Amino acid sequence: MDHYLDIEVWKNSFMAKVTDWGTMYYVIGFMIFVFHKGRAMAKLMPPKGKKPNFKYKAPESTFILFRWTRLIGFIYLLPIYLFTPFLDCSCLNYGQYLPYWTKYIACAFLPIGIILNHYGHNQLGKSFAVKLVIKPEHKLIKSGLFAYIRHPLYLAVMLQAIARSLLIPNYVLLAPACLQILLFMFRMPKEEEMMRLHFGEEFDEYKKKTTRLIPFIF
């Protein structure tokens, strides 16, 4: 416990992170990702005092778990890791546990995720929703990114989570990232079933021409 009361420990921990190019690359990329995500979602907020109107709302028991996983992993644990030494003991060392080239894979995943997030939101427009709902103005988007994959926004968040796990290899930060990906995999079939019930044969035809996450593969 005395170890964490030493100011030099805090200073050395913080300097080690801000001088690590992988950590700073992720932090900057994450801030850009959050900026685009926040701006896109702000456009969809209903006027003050007006409740959102849904034609259909699917029952979803995993939404609260997904929201708290995102909050804990991205909002709470990341600042704790950056500004305190409390999570230093759970770090993985490159070379000993991970090959160094995985950092370069992560460097590609992060900007790809940002681009997918930006264009995915633009193409969905008012059809985007955080929860599994059908809005009165809901449309089946079949152009742009959606002409190839059905869930580009899920892929964007997954790539961002994988990038974080590789650029900041830490057991504690890895756990919510893995859980978030699993929740997405569980959620996608439910979302597709909701879309099929609403759009019928139009969605069935669209599904035959596309894949979920990786074009022409999966």
N, C-alpha and C positions, 0 to 999 in steps of 0.2 A: 504493500500500500504506500510505503514511503517513496517508492519509485515514482509514483504518479504525482507526488507533491514537490518534486524537484523541477524547478523552472527550466533547467538546462535540458531535461528530458523532453519537455513540451517544445522548447525552441528547436532542438535537433530533429524532433519528429516532424514538425511543421516545415522546416527547411528541406528535409529529405524529400517531402512530397511536392513542394513548389518548384524544386529543381529537377524533378523527374519529368521528362518530356511526355511520357505516356499519360501520366496523371493529368497534367495541364492540358494536353490535347483533348482528353475526354471531357474535362470540366468546361472548356470553351465550347466544344461541340454540344455538350448537354445544354448549355445556356442557350445556344442557337436553336436547338430542338425544342426546348420549353417555350422560347419566344414565339416560334411559328405555331406551336400547338395552342398556346394561350390566345394568340391573336385569332386563330381560326375558330376556337370555341367561343370567344367573346362575341363574334359576329352572330352566333346562333342563340345567344341569351335572349329570352323573351323580355318584353318591356316590363319595367318595374310594376309589380302588383298584378301582373297577368300570368296565370298559370299556363304551362304548356299543354297543348291539345294533341292527344294521340288517338289514332284510329284503333290501334292494337298495342298492347304491352305484354310481352312474354314474361312468364314467371321465371325468375333468375336468382337462384340461391347463392351463386358464386360472386355476384356483383360486389357485395360488401367486402368479401375476402379479397377480391381483386383490387378494390380501392385501397384497402389498408395495406396490402402488399406493396402497391405503388408508393403510398405515402411513406411507409417505413423504409423501403429500399432506396427511394430516390430523394425524399425530402429530409428524413431524419438521419439515417445511417451515413449518408455521404458527407454531410458537414461534420459529423462526429469523427469520421475517419480523417478528414482533411485537417481539422483544427485541434484535435486532441490525440494523445498517444494510446487511447484505450483499446483501439482495434489493431495496433501494430503487431501484437503477438499472433494474430490470425492471418498474417500476410504470407503469401507463397512467393518463393524466390525463383526468378527466371534462371534457367540452366539446371536447377536442381529439380524443379517440379514441372516447369513448362518450357518448351523450346522457344527461343527468342523470336523466331519468325512469326509466332502467333500474334505478336504486337503489331506486325505489319498487316496481318489480316484484319485485325481490329481497326486499324487506321483506315482501311477501305470500307468496312461495315458502317462506321459512324457517319460519314458524309452520304453514303447511299441511303441510310435510314432517314437522314434529314431531308433529302430530295424526295423520297417516297412520301414522307409525312406532308411536305409542302404541297406537292402536286395531288396527292390523294385527297386532301381536304378541299383543295380548289375544285376538283372534279366532282366530288360528292355534293358540295354546296349545302343546301338546306336539308338534304337527305341524311346528313351525318347526325348521329345521336350516340351519346355515351352508353345508354342502356339499350336493351333489345326492344325497340319500339318501331311502330309504323306510324309515320306522321301523315296528316291529310295531304300534304304536297309531296309525299314520298314518290320517288322515281327509281326505277331499276337502271343504274348507271352501267353502260356496257361499252363505253369508249375510253380512250386514254389508257391509263394503267389497268383499268378494269376490263379491258379487252383481252388481257392475258392472265391476270390473277384476280381472284375474288376478294382478297383481303390484304391489299397493299398497306393499309394503316397498321394492321396487326404485325405484318412483316417489318414495318419501320420500327415499331417499339421492340420487337424481338432482336433486330440487328443492333439497336442501341443498347439493349440489355447484355447481349453477347460481347459487344465492344467494351462495355464497362468491366465485365468479368475478366477480359483478357488484358485490358490496359491497367486495371487496378485489381490484380489477382489477390483476393481476400476471401477467406471462408465465409465470413459474416455477410459481406456484400453479395457473395455468389448465391446464397440461399434464396433471398427474395427474387432474384433475377430468374432462377430456375423455376420457382413456383409460379411466377408471372407467365412464363412461357407455357407451362403445363395448363394453367387456367385458360390461356388463349386457345390451346389445342382442344380443350374441353368445350369452350364457348362457340367455336366456329361451326360445328354441326348444328347446334341449337339455332344459331343465327340463320343458317341456310334453310333450316326447316321452317322458320318463321317467314322467310322470304318466299319459299315455295308455296306456303299456304296462302300468301297474299297475292303473288304474281302468277301462280299456277304454271301453265305450260311455257309461258315466256321465260320464267326462271329455269325450268327444266332444260330448255334449249340453250340458254346462256351457260348453264352448268356444264353441258356437254362440250362446249367450245373453250372452256377455261380450266385452270387448275387453282388450287387454294392459295399457295404461297410462292412456289417456284415455277416460272413459266415452262410449260410442256413436260414437267417432271412430277410435281406434287402440289 
